[in-house]
Amino acid sequence: METIKKTALVYCENQFGLVDGKTATGLARHSEMYTIVGIIDSSLAGKDAGEELGDAKSGIPIYANLSDALSELCVVPNCYIYGKAPLDACISAEERSLIIEAMDNGMDIINGLHQFFSEDSEFVQMATKNDIQITDIRKSPELKDLHVFTGQISKVDVPVIAVLGTDCACGKRTTAVELNKTLNNLGIKSVMVATGQSGLMQGAQYGVSMDALTSQFVIGEIESAVVRAFDNEKPDIILVEGQSAVGHPAFMSSFGILKGSMPDGIILQHPPGRKFRCDFPDLAMPIIESEIKLIEAISQAKVVAIALSHEKVSDTEMLEIVEDYEDHFQLPTTDVLSHGCQKLVQSLADHFPKLDQIIKQTSVENIPKLNQIINRASVETLPEVNAMVA
């Protein structure tokens, strides 16, 4: 049964398209749970969210403030999403007032911060008064529902691929989401396990916000999510969203992913135009070789492909970087937002023959449809048909 999406406004003041606005960026590009009807960022008011991200026009307007959004929209959205992911522990007084304004307008509040709105007395009072819901995405499950590592991951007999990275907010989730969609469109049943609040907000059915967990349960919760996805969905492949980086001094989450999911392969995400680590201007970005060595030293899995972020990189520069990386690392390399997932899919098919068989079988099943198209096609349309077959 198809899920009925709720409509949502996403708050992302002064950060849309930037590192700390990654939640809003992800929701603007893809969401299985929400229909995004607008972004709030006064610095970009009047622009289209898709065009601002360098994508095609999305029809998602960017508003200066909540009042402007509500005055221009035909219907009050169901939800108000806090779409920033800052290092700051608490929201500002101005942001508090906006949340209360959203509640007064009957909007449910979706929060991805470590500051839990459902435990804020003023917010709870306003929620009760306006009969709305507050959802804290990063809130850890209750102790009785948490898992420690059991070893059940060993029964998962389909490829598990972790999409890791060389830094925070460098495109790991985006690549995982795009690859997941591409594989399913090819007839390969792929399930994505989310490991952060943004992936969960986008609609991942399996996963947990890792940085909300007590360390005792991090590895077990990742294992549990992968095993449940395997048991419930009977997939052909499972993709696990990465967090941070193995070599990042500030975070441990990648270790938990490697241990808990015991991946069969790694896709490594890297932002070649970034000179310093995200939110840490005193820490230079590592070379990609060091991250590969660290990953392969603590995991039995090998890096099977490289995905790049085009942050601060022109289209021409990206083509040159892709060519250089493929020559140097001898690994398929691509930017999925600009060039699609074809190279990643081919790498997975090369490493996991069962996936290759599914792709070929799907192609065979589609031949009658292609023949119908060819029979109807004129000479002028044959190039289009050839592109479809290719």
TISENU-598296 format. One line per 2 residues: number of its first residue (from 1); their letters; for each residue x, y, z of N, C-alpha, C. Coordinates in steps of 0.1 Angstrom, whole numbers, plus 5000, padded with zeros to 4 digits. Layout:
! TISENU-598296
NUM	A	X/Y/Z/X/Y/Z/X/Y/Z ~ ...
//
This chain:
! TISENU-598296
1	ME	5008/4988/5000/5000/5000/5000/5009/5012/5000 ~ 5006/5022/4991/5014/5034/4990/5012/5043/5002
3	TI	5023/5048/5007/5023/5057/5019/5018/5071/5015 ~ 5009/5076/5023/5004/5089/5020/5013/5099/5027
5	KK	5020/5107/5019/5029/5117/5024/5023/5129/5031 ~ 5029/5133/5041/5025/5146/5048/5032/5157/5041
7	TA	5026/5169/5041/5032/5181/5035/5041/5187/5046 ~ 5052/5193/5042/5061/5199/5052/5068/5211/5047
9	LV	5070/5220/5056/5080/5232/5055/5092/5228/5062 ~ 5104/5231/5056/5117/5228/5062/5124/5241/5066
11	YC	5127/5243/5079/5135/5254/5083/5149/5252/5082 ~ 5156/5261/5075/5171/5260/5073/5177/5273/5071
13	EN	5174/5282/5080/5179/5296/5079/5194/5297/5077 ~ 5198/5304/5066/5212/5307/5063/5221/5295/5060
15	QF	5215/5283/5059/5223/5271/5057/5219/5262/5045 ~ 5208/5266/5038/5204/5257/5027/5214/5256/5017
17	GL	5218/5243/5013/5228/5241/5004/5242/5240/5009 ~ 5243/5244/5022/5256/5243/5029/5257/5231/5038
19	VD	5269/5229/5044/5271/5217/5052/5261/5215/5063 ~ 5258/5225/5071/5249/5223/5082/5235/5223/5078
21	GK	5232/5225/5065/5218/5223/5060/5216/5210/5053 ~ 5224/5200/5056/5223/5188/5048/5210/5181/5050
23	TA	5203/5182/5061/5190/5176/5063/5180/5182/5053 ~ 5179/5195/5053/5170/5202/5044/5174/5199/5029
25	TG	5187/5198/5026/5191/5195/5012/5186/5181/5008 ~ 5188/5172/5017/5184/5158/5015/5169/5157/5013
27	LA	5161/5164/5021/5146/5163/5020/5142/5170/5007 ~ 5148/5180/5003/5144/5187/4990/5147/5178/4978
29	RH	5157/5170/4979/5160/5161/4968/5152/5148/4968 ~ 5149/5143/4980/5142/5130/4981/5136/5128/4995
31	SE	5123/5124/4994/5116/5120/5007/5105/5111/5004 ~ 5105/5100/5011/5094/5090/5009/5083/5093/5020
33	MY	5085/5102/5029/5076/5105/5040/5069/5118/5038 ~ 5076/5128/5032/5070/5141/5032/5070/5147/5018
35	TI	5060/5155/5015/5060/5163/5003/5065/5177/5007 ~ 5076/5181/5003/5082/5193/5008/5076/5205/5000
37	VG	5069/5214/5007/5062/5225/5000/5070/5238/5001 ~ 5081/5238/5008/5089/5250/5009/5100/5249/5019
39	II	5110/5257/5016/5122/5258/5025/5122/5272/5031 ~ 5126/5274/5044/5127/5287/5050/5142/5290/5051
41	DS	5146/5300/5043/5160/5305/5044/5160/5319/5038 ~ 5160/5330/5047/5158/5343/5042/5169/5348/5032
43	SL	5181/5341/5033/5192/5345/5025/5190/5341/5010 ~ 5180/5332/5008/5178/5327/4994/5163/5329/4990
45	AG	5156/5337/4997/5142/5339/4995/5139/5342/4980 ~ 5129/5335/4975/5124/5337/4961/5130/5328/4951
47	KD	5140/5320/4955/5147/5310/4946/5140/5297/4947 ~ 5143/5288/4937/5139/5275/4937/5149/5266/4943
49	AG	5144/5257/4952/5154/5248/4960/5162/5240/4951 ~ 5156/5234/4941/5164/5225/4932/5175/5232/4924
51	EE	5171/5244/4919/5181/5252/4911/5192/5257/4921 ~ 5188/5260/4933/5199/5265/4942/5209/5254/4945
53	LG	5204/5241/4945/5213/5230/4947/5221/5226/4935 ~ 5218/5233/4924/5225/5229/4911/5218/5218/4904
55	DA	5206/5214/4908/5198/5204/4902/5188/5210/4893 ~ 5179/5202/4887/5168/5208/4879/5158/5215/4888
57	KS	5150/5224/4882/5140/5231/4890/5131/5221/4897 ~ 5128/5223/4910/5121/5213/4918/5106/5218/4920
59	GI	5104/5231/4919/5091/5236/4922/5089/5238/4937 ~ 5100/5237/4945/5100/5239/4959/5105/5253/4962
61	PI	5097/5262/4966/5101/5276/4968/5108/5278/4981 ~ 5117/5288/4981/5124/5292/4993/5118/5305/4998
63	YA	5114/5305/5011/5107/5316/5017/5116/5323/5027 ~ 5113/5336/5029/5121/5344/5038/5118/5340/5053
65	NL	5106/5337/5056/5102/5333/5069/5089/5325/5069 ~ 5085/5321/5081/5073/5312/5082/5061/5320/5078
67	SD	5060/5332/5082/5048/5340/5079/5046/5341/5064 ~ 5057/5344/5057/5056/5345/5042/5052/5332/5036
69	AL	5057/5321/5041/5054/5308/5036/5039/5305/5038 ~ 5034/5308/5050/5020/5305/5052/5010/5314/5045
71	SE	5015/5326/5042/5006/5335/5034/5006/5332/5020 ~ 5016/5325/5015/5017/5322/5000/5011/5308/4997
73	LC	5012/5299/5007/5007/5285/5004/4992/5285/5006 ~ 4986/5277/4998/4971/5276/4998/4966/5269/5010
75	VV	4974/5259/5016/4970/5252/5027/4981/5251/5037 ~ 4979/5252/5050/4989/5251/5060/4995/5237/5060
77	PN	5008/5236/5058/5014/5222/5058/5012/5214/5071 ~ 5013/5201/5069/5011/5192/5081/5022/5194/5091
79	CY	5034/5196/5086/5046/5195/5095/5056/5207/5093 ~ 5063/5210/5104/5074/5220/5104/5086/5212/5108
81	IY	5096/5211/5098/5108/5203/5101/5120/5212/5104 ~ 5126/5210/5115/5139/5217/5118/5150/5210/5109
83	GK	5154/5217/5099/5162/5210/5088/5177/5213/5089 ~ 5182/5218/5100/5196/5221/5101/5203/5211/5110
85	AP	5216/5209/5109/5223/5199/5117/5236/5206/5122 ~ 5234/5216/5131/5246/5224/5136/5253/5216/5147
87	LD	5265/5221/5150/5272/5215/5162/5266/5221/5175 ~ 5260/5233/5174/5254/5239/5186/5245/5230/5193
89	AC	5245/5231/5206/5237/5222/5214/5222/5226/5215 ~ 5219/5239/5214/5206/5243/5216/5202/5253/5205
91	IS	5189/5254/5203/5183/5264/5193/5183/5278/5199 ~ 5182/5288/5191/5182/5302/5195/5168/5306/5200
93	AE	5167/5317/5206/5154/5322/5210/5145/5325/5198 ~ 5151/5330/5187/5143/5333/5175/5137/5320/5169
95	ER	5146/5309/5170/5141/5296/5164/5130/5290/5173 ~ 5131/5293/5186/5120/5288/5195/5107/5295/5191
97	SL	5107/5308/5189/5095/5315/5186/5089/5310/5173 ~ 5097/5306/5163/5092/5301/5151/5085/5288/5153
99	II	5091/5279/5161/5085/5266/5164/5072/5268/5171 ~ 5071/5277/5180/5058/5280/5187/5048/5285/5177
101	EA	5053/5294/5167/5044/5299/5157/5038/5288/5148 ~ 5047/5278/5145/5043/5267/5137/5032/5259/5144
103	MD	5035/5257/5157/5025/5249/5165/5012/5257/5166 ~ 5012/5270/5167/5000/5278/5168/4992/5277/5155
105	NG	4999/5273/5144/4992/5272/5131/4988/5257/5128 ~ 4990/5249/5139/4985/5235/5138/4995/5225/5131
107	MD	5008/5229/5130/5017/5221/5123/5025/5211/5133 ~ 5026/5198/5130/5034/5189/5138/5048/5193/5137
109	II	5056/5191/5147/5070/5194/5147/5079/5182/5146 ~ 5088/5182/5136/5098/5171/5133/5111/5177/5136
111	NG	5118/5171/5146/5131/5176/5151/5142/5166/5150 ~ 5153/5170/5144/5165/5161/5142/5176/5165/5151
113	LH	5175/5173/5161/5185/5178/5170/5187/5168/5182 ~ 5198/5170/5189/5200/5163/5201/5192/5169/5212
115	QF	5188/5182/5211/5179/5189/5220/5165/5184/5217 ~ 5159/5176/5227/5147/5170/5225/5135/5180/5228
117	FS	5127/5183/5217/5116/5192/5219/5105/5186/5227 ~ 5104/5173/5227/5093/5166/5234/5096/5166/5249
119	ED	5108/5171/5253/5111/5172/5268/5112/5186/5272 ~ 5108/5195/5264/5108/5210/5266/5094/5213/5272
121	SE	5093/5218/5284/5080/5220/5290/5071/5230/5282 ~ 5078/5241/5277/5070/5251/5270/5064/5245/5257
123	FV	5073/5237/5250/5069/5231/5237/5058/5220/5240 ~ 5059/5213/5251/5049/5202/5254/5036/5209/5257
125	QM	5036/5220/5264/5024/5227/5267/5017/5232/5255 ~ 5025/5238/5245/5020/5243/5233/5014/5232/5224
127	AT	5021/5221/5224/5017/5209/5216/5003/5204/5221 ~ 5002/5204/5234/4989/5199/5240/4978/5209/5237
129	KN	4981/5222/5238/4971/5233/5235/4966/5232/5221 ~ 4976/5230/5211/4972/5230/5197/4969/5216/5191
131	DI	4970/5206/5200/4967/5192/5195/4976/5188/5184 ~ 4989/5190/5186/4998/5186/5175/5009/5176/5181
133	QI	5017/5170/5173/5026/5160/5177/5041/5166/5176 ~ 5049/5162/5185/5064/5165/5184/5071/5152/5182
135	TD	5079/5151/5172/5087/5139/5170/5102/5142/5170 ~ 5109/5136/5180/5124/5138/5181/5131/5126/5174
137	IR	5136/5128/5162/5141/5117/5154/5154/5111/5160 ~ 5161/5120/5167/5174/5115/5173/5172/5108/5187
139	KS	5160/5107/5192/5158/5102/5205/5161/5087/5204 ~ 5169/5082/5214/5172/5068/5214/5160/5059/5218
141	PE	5160/5047/5212/5149/5038/5217/5150/5036/5232 ~ 5139/5031/5238/5140/5028/5252/5149/5016/5254
143	LK	5155/5016/5266/5165/5006/5270/5160/4992/5266 ~ 5147/4989/5269/5142/4975/5266/5142/4972/5251
145	DL	5143/4982/5243/5142/4980/5228/5156/4980/5222 ~ 5166/4982/5229/5180/4983/5224/5186/4969/5222
147	HV	5196/4969/5213/5202/4956/5210/5217/4956/5212 ~ 5223/4946/5217/5237/4944/5217/5240/4934/5206
149	FT	5253/4934/5202/5257/4925/5191/5255/4910/5194 ~ 5249/4903/5185/5246/4889/5187/5253/4879/5178
151	GQ	5259/4884/5167/5264/4875/5157/5255/4871/5146 ~ 5242/4875/5148/5232/4871/5138/5235/4877/5124
153	IS	5243/4887/5123/5247/4892/5110/5253/4882/5101 ~ 5258/4871/5107/5265/4861/5099/5255/4853/5090
155	KV	5242/4854/5093/5232/4847/5085/5228/4855/5073 ~ 5232/4868/5072/5228/4876/5060/5237/4872/5048
157	DV	5230/4866/5038/5238/4860/5027/5236/4867/5014 ~ 5232/4880/5015/5232/4889/5004/5243/4900/5006
159	PV	5247/4906/4995/5258/4916/4997/5253/4928/5006 ~ 5261/4931/5015/5259/4943/5023/5270/4953/5020
161	IA	5266/4965/5015/5275/4975/5010/5274/4987/5019 ~ 5285/4991/5025/5286/5003/5033/5291/5015/5024
163	VL	5283/5026/5025/5288/5038/5018/5294/5047/5028 ~ 5307/5046/5029/5315/5054/5039/5321/5066/5032
165	GT	5328/5074/5040/5334/5087/5034/5347/5091/5041 ~ 5353/5101/5035/5365/5107/5041/5362/5118/5051
167	DC	5350/5122/5052/5346/5133/5061/5331/5133/5064 ~ 5327/5142/5072/5313/5144/5075/5306/5152/5063
169	AC	5293/5150/5062/5285/5158/5052/5292/5159/5039 ~ 5296/5148/5033/5303/5148/5020/5295/5141/5009
171	GK	5283/5136/5012/5275/5130/5002/5272/5115/5003 ~ 5276/5110/5015/5274/5095/5017/5259/5091/5015
173	RT	5251/5098/5023/5237/5095/5022/5231/5097/5009 ~ 5235/5108/5002/5229/5111/4989/5233/5100/4979
175	TA	5246/5095/4980/5250/5084/4971/5242/5072/4974 ~ 5240/5069/4987/5233/5057/4991/5218/5057/4986
177	VE	5212/5069/4988/5198/5070/4983/5197/5069/4968 ~ 5206/5075/4961/5205/5075/4946/5208/5061/4941
179	LN	5218/5054/4947/5221/5040/4943/5210/5031/4946 ~ 5203/5033/4958/5192/5025/4962/5181/5026/4952
181	KT	5178/5038/4948/5167/5040/4938/5171/5034/4924 ~ 5183/5035/4920/5188/5030/4907/5187/5015/4907
183	LN	5192/5008/4918/5191/4994/4918/5177/4988/4918 ~ 5168/4995/4925/5154/4990/4925/5148/4992/4911
185	NL	5151/5003/4905/5146/5005/4891/5151/4995/4881 ~ 5163/4989/4884/5168/4979/4876/5163/4965/4879
187	GI	5154/4964/4889/5149/4951/4892/5156/4944/4903 ~ 5166/4950/4909/5173/4945/4920/5167/4950/4933
189	KS	5162/4941/4942/5156/4946/4954/5166/4951/4964 ~ 5167/4963/4965/5177/4970/4974/5170/4976/4986
191	VM	5176/4975/4998/5171/4981/5010/5182/4990/5016 ~ 5178/5002/5019/5188/5011/5026/5186/5011/5041
193	VA	5197/5010/5048/5197/5011/5063/5203/5025/5066 ~ 5194/5034/5072/5199/5047/5076/5206/5047/5089
195	TG	5215/5056/5091/5223/5056/5103/5223/5070/5109 ~ 5215/5079/5104/5214/5093/5109/5200/5099/5107
197	QS	5198/5110/5113/5184/5116/5114/5179/5119/5100 ~ 5188/5124/5091/5183/5128/5078/5178/5116/5070
199	GL	5185/5105/5070/5180/5093/5063/5167/5088/5068 ~ 5166/5089/5081/5153/5085/5087/5142/5094/5083
201	MQ	5144/5107/5083/5134/5117/5079/5130/5115/5064 ~ 5140/5110/5056/5137/5108/5042/5128/5095/5040
203	GA	5127/5087/5050/5118/5076/5049/5124/5062/5050 ~ 5137/5061/5053/5143/5048/5055/5135/5040/5065
205	QY	5131/5027/5062/5123/5019/5071/5132/5012/5081 ~ 5145/5011/5079/5154/5004/5088/5165/5014/5091
207	GV	5169/5013/5104/5181/5021/5108/5179/5028/5121 ~ 5188/5036/5125/5188/5043/5138/5198/5055/5137
209	SM	5195/5065/5145/5204/5076/5145/5215/5073/5155 ~ 5227/5069/5149/5237/5063/5157/5243/5072/5168
211	DA	5244/5085/5165/5250/5094/5175/5241/5097/5187 ~ 5229/5091/5187/5220/5092/5198/5221/5081/5208
213	LT	5229/5071/5204/5230/5058/5212/5241/5058/5222 ~ 5239/5051/5233/5250/5048/5243/5259/5039/5235
215	SQ	5272/5040/5237/5282/5033/5229/5280/5018/5230 ~ 5275/5013/5242/5273/4999/5244/5264/4992/5233
217	FV	5255/5001/5227/5244/4995/5218/5247/4999/5204 ~ 5257/5007/5201/5259/5011/5187/5260/5000/5177
219	IG	5269/4991/5180/5272/4980/5170/5260/4971/5169 ~ 5254/4968/5181/5242/4959/5181/5230/4965/5173
221	EI	5228/4978/5174/5217/4984/5167/5219/4984/5152 ~ 5231/4986/5148/5234/4985/5133/5232/4970/5129
223	ES	5237/4961/5136/5235/4947/5133/5220/4943/5132 ~ 5213/4948/5142/5198/4945/5143/5191/4951/5131
225	AV	5195/4963/5127/5188/4969/5115/5190/4962/5102 ~ 5203/4957/5100/5206/4950/5088/5199/4936/5088
227	VR	5199/4929/5100/5193/4916/5101/5178/4917/5098 ~ 5171/4927/5104/5157/4929/5103/5154/4932/5088
229	AF	5162/4941/5081/5160/4943/5067/5161/4931/5059 ~ 5170/4922/5062/5172/4910/5055/5161/4900/5058
231	DN	5156/4899/5070/5146/4889/5073/5132/4894/5068 ~ 5129/4907/5069/5116/4912/5065/5114/4914/5050
233	EK	5125/4919/5043/5124/4923/5030/5129/4913/5019 ~ 5137/4903/5024/5143/4893/5014/5149/4900/5003
235	PD	5158/4910/5005/5164/4918/4995/5175/4911/4987 ~ 5179/4916/4976/5190/4912/4968/5203/4918/4973
237	II	5202/4930/4979/5214/4937/4984/5209/4947/4995 ~ 5218/4950/5005/5215/4960/5015/5226/4970/5015
239	LV	5221/4983/5014/5231/4994/5015/5230/5001/5029 ~ 5242/5003/5035/5242/5009/5048/5248/5023/5046
241	EG	5241/5033/5050/5245/5047/5050/5257/5049/5060 ~ 5267/5056/5055/5279/5058/5064/5277/5071/5072
243	QS	5285/5072/5082/5286/5084/5091/5300/5088/5093 ~ 5303/5101/5092/5316/5106/5095/5327/5099/5086
245	AV	5338/5095/5092/5349/5089/5085/5357/5081/5095 ~ 5362/5070/5091/5370/5061/5100/5382/5069/5106
247	GH	5388/5078/5097/5399/5085/5102/5396/5098/5109 ~ 5383/5102/5110/5380/5114/5116/5382/5114/5131
249	PA	5390/5124/5137/5393/5123/5151/5381/5126/5161 ~ 5371/5132/5155/5360/5136/5164/5349/5126/5166
251	FM	5348/5116/5157/5337/5107/5157/5341/5092/5156 ~ 5332/5083/5162/5335/5069/5161/5325/5061/5153
253	SS	5316/5067/5147/5304/5060/5141/5308/5051/5130 ~ 5318/5054/5122/5322/5045/5111/5327/5031/5116
255	FG	5333/5031/5128/5337/5019/5133/5325/5010/5137 ~ 5315/5016/5142/5303/5009/5146/5296/5003/5133
257	IL	5296/5011/5122/5290/5006/5110/5298/4994/5105 ~ 5311/4995/5104/5319/4984/5099/5318/4971/5108
259	KG	5318/4973/5121/5316/4962/5130/5302/4956/5129 ~ 5292/4964/5130/5278/4960/5131/5273/4954/5118
261	SM	5276/4960/5107/5271/4955/5094/5279/4945/5087 ~ 5292/4944/5091/5302/4935/5085/5300/4935/5070
263	PD	5303/4946/5064/5300/4948/5049/5308/4939/5040 ~ 5303/4936/5029/5310/4928/5019/5317/4937/5009
265	GI	5314/4950/5009/5321/4959/5000/5319/4973/5005 ~ 5327/4982/5001/5327/4996/5005/5326/5005/4993
267	IL	5317/5015/4993/5318/5026/4983/5323/5038/4991 ~ 5334/5044/4987/5340/5055/4995/5336/5068/4988
269	QH	5330/5077/4996/5326/5090/4992/5337/5100/4996 ~ 5340/5109/4986/5351/5119/4989/5347/5132/4982
271	PP	5350/5144/4989/5348/5157/4983/5362/5163/4979 ~ 5366/5161/4967/5379/5165/4963/5382/5180/4963
273	GR	5371/5188/4964/5374/5202/4964/5374/5208/4979 ~ 5373/5199/4988/5373/5203/5002/5387/5203/5008
275	KF	5392/5214/5014/5406/5214/5019/5406/5212/5034 ~ 5395/5215/5041/5395/5212/5056/5383/5204/5060
277	RC	5384/5197/5071/5373/5189/5075/5361/5198/5079 ~ 5349/5192/5076/5337/5199/5078/5336/5204/5093
279	DF	5333/5217/5095/5332/5222/5109/5345/5223/5117 ~ 5356/5218/5111/5369/5218/5118/5379/5225/5109
281	PD	5379/5238/5108/5389/5245/5099/5403/5244/5102 ~ 5407/5238/5114/5421/5236/5117/5426/5222/5113
283	LA	5417/5214/5108/5420/5200/5104/5420/5199/5089 ~ 5431/5196/5083/5432/5195/5069/5425/5181/5065
285	MP	5419/5181/5053/5413/5169/5048/5424/5158/5046 ~ 5421/5146/5048/5431/5135/5046/5432/5132/5031
287	II	5443/5125/5027/5443/5120/5014/5434/5107/5013 ~ 5429/5105/5002/5419/5094/5001/5426/5080/5004
289	ES	5439/5079/5000/5446/5066/5003/5446/5062/5017 ~ 5447/5072/5026/5448/5069/5040/5434/5064/5045
291	EI	5423/5069/5040/5410/5063/5044/5408/5049/5039 ~ 5412/5047/5027/5411/5033/5022/5419/5023/5030
293	KL	5432/5027/5034/5440/5018/5042/5434/5016/5055 ~ 5428/5026/5062/5422/5024/5075/5410/5015/5074
295	IE	5402/5017/5064/5390/5009/5062/5393/4994/5060 ~ 5403/4992/5051/5406/4978/5048/5415/4971/5058
297	AI	5420/4980/5068/5428/4974/5079/5419/4968/5090 ~ 5407/4974/5091/5399/4970/5102/5386/4963/5097
299	SQ	5385/4960/5084/5374/4953/5079/5379/4943/5068 ~ 5371/4933/5067/5375/4923/5056/5370/4928/5042
301	AK	5362/4938/5042/5357/4944/5030/5367/4952/5023 ~ 5366/4953/5010/5375/4961/5001/5366/4973/4996
303	VV	5373/4984/4993/5367/4995/4986/5365/4991/4971 ~ 5352/4991/4966/5350/4986/4953/5347/4998/4943
305	AI	5345/5010/4948/5342/5021/4940/5344/5034/4948 ~ 5346/5045/4941/5347/5058/4947/5336/5067/4941
307	AL	5329/5074/4950/5319/5084/4947/5324/5098/4951 ~ 5322/5107/4943/5327/5121/4946/5316/5131/4948
309	SH	5319/5141/4956/5310/5152/4957/5315/5164/4949 ~ 5306/5171/4942/5311/5182/4933/5311/5195/4940
311	EK	5311/5195/4953/5313/5207/4961/5326/5214/4957 ~ 5324/5227/4953/5335/5236/4949/5343/5231/4938
313	VS	5337/5222/4929/5344/5217/4918/5335/5219/4905 ~ 5341/5224/4895/5333/5227/4882/5331/5214/4875
315	DT	5322/5214/4865/5319/5202/4857/5332/5197/4850 ~ 5339/5206/4844/5351/5203/4837/5362/5197/4846
317	EM	5364/5203/4858/5373/5198/4868/5369/5184/4873 ~ 5356/5182/4874/5352/5169/4879/5355/5158/4869
319	LE	5353/5160/4856/5357/5150/4846/5371/5147/4847 ~ 5380/5157/4849/5394/5154/4850/5397/5147/4863
321	IV	5391/5150/4874/5393/5143/4886/5389/5128/4885 ~ 5378/5126/4879/5373/5112/4878/5383/5104/4870
323	ED	5388/5110/4859/5398/5103/4851/5410/5100/4859 ~ 5415/5110/4866/5427/5108/4874/5425/5098/4885
325	YE	5414/5098/4892/5412/5088/4902/5411/5074/4897 ~ 5404/5072/4886/5403/5059/4880/5416/5054/4876
327	DH	5425/5063/4871/5438/5058/4866/5447/5055/4878 ~ 5446/5063/4889/5454/5062/4901/5450/5050/4910
329	FQ	5437/5049/4912/5432/5039/4922/5427/5026/4915 ~ 5425/5027/4902/5420/5015/4895/5407/5011/4901
331	LP	5398/5021/4904/5385/5019/4909/5375/5027/4901 ~ 5363/5022/4898/5353/5030/4892/5350/5042/4900
333	TT	5349/5054/4894/5347/5066/4901/5337/5075/4894 ~ 5328/5081/4902/5317/5089/4896/5312/5099/4906
335	DV	5304/5109/4901/5296/5118/4909/5282/5115/4906 ~ 5274/5108/4915/5261/5103/4911/5251/5114/4908
337	LS	5253/5126/4913/5243/5136/4910/5245/5142/4896 ~ 5257/5142/4891/5260/5147/4878/5260/5136/4867
339	HG	5265/5124/4871/5267/5114/4861/5260/5100/4864 ~ 5252/5100/4874/5244/5088/4877/5252/5077/4884
341	CQ	5245/5066/4885/5251/5054/4893/5256/5043/4885 ~ 5256/5044/4872/5260/5033/4863/5273/5026/4867
343	KL	5283/5034/4870/5296/5028/4873/5295/5021/4886 ~ 5288/5026/4896/5286/5019/4909/5279/5006/4907
345	VQ	5268/5006/4899/5261/4994/4896/5270/4984/4889 ~ 5277/4988/4879/5286/4979/4872/5296/4972/4881
347	SL	5302/4981/4890/5312/4975/4900/5305/4965/4909 ~ 5293/4967/4914/5286/4958/4922/5283/4945/4914
349	AD	5279/4946/4902/5277/4935/4893/5289/4926/4891 ~ 5301/4933/4889/5313/4927/4887/5318/4919/4900
351	HF	5315/4924/4911/5320/4918/4924/5310/4907/4929 ~ 5297/4909/4925/5287/4900/4930/5278/4894/4919
353	PK	5282/4883/4913/5276/4877/4901/5261/4876/4902 ~ 5255/4873/4913/5241/4871/4914/5234/4884/4910
355	LD	5240/4896/4914/5234/4908/4910/5234/4910/4895 ~ 5245/4906/4889/5247/4907/4874/5237/4898/4867
357	QI	5234/4886/4873/5224/4878/4867/5210/4884/4868 ~ 5207/4891/4879/5194/4897/4880/5192/4908/4870
359	IK	5203/4916/4868/5202/4927/4858/5200/4921/4844 ~ 5207/4911/4841/5206/4905/4828/5192/4899/4826
361	QT	5187/4892/4836/5174/4887/4835/5163/4897/4833 ~ 5165/4908/4840/5155/4920/4839/5156/4925/4825
363	SV	5168/4926/4819/5169/4931/4806/5162/4922/4796 ~ 5164/4909/4798/5157/4899/4789/5142/4901/4790
365	EN	5137/4903/4802/5122/4904/4804/5117/4917/4797 ~ 5126/4927/4796/5122/4940/4790/5123/4940/4774
367	IP	5129/4929/4769/5131/4929/4754/5118/4930/4746 ~ 5107/4923/4750/5095/4925/4743/5090/4939/4743
369	KL	5091/4947/4754/5088/4961/4754/5096/4969/4744 ~ 5109/4966/4744/5118/4973/4735/5115/4970/4721
371	NQ	5111/4957/4718/5107/4954/4704/5095/4961/4699 ~ 5085/4963/4709/5073/4970/4705/5077/4985/4702
373	II	5086/4990/4710/5090/5004/4707/5097/5005/4694 ~ 5106/4995/4691/5114/4996/4678/5104/4994/4666
375	NR	5094/4985/4668/5085/4983/4657/5077/4996/4654 ~ 5074/5004/4664/5067/5016/4662/5076/5028/4658
377	AS	5089/5027/4661/5098/5038/4659/5101/5041/4644 ~ 5102/5054/4641/5106/5058/4628/5121/5059/4628
379	VE	5127/5062/4617/5142/5063/4616/5147/5074/4625 ~ 5139/5085/4626/5143/5096/4634/5144/5093/4649
381	TL	5136/5083/4654/5136/5080/4668/5146/5069/4672 ~ 5152/5062/4662/5161/5051/4665/5172/5054/4674
383	PE	5178/5066/4674/5189/5069/4683/5184/5069/4698 ~ 5171/5073/4700/5166/5072/4713/5164/5058/4718
385	VN	5160/5049/4709/5158/5035/4712/5171/5029/4715 ~ 5181/5032/4707/5195/5027/4709/5200/5031/4723
387	AM	5197/5043/4727/5201/5047/4740/5194/5039/4751 ~ 5181/5036/4749/5174/5028/4759/5180/5014/4760
389	VA	5183/5008/4749/5189/4995/4749/5203/4995/4756 ~ 5211/5005/4753/5224/5007/4759/5223/5008/4774
//
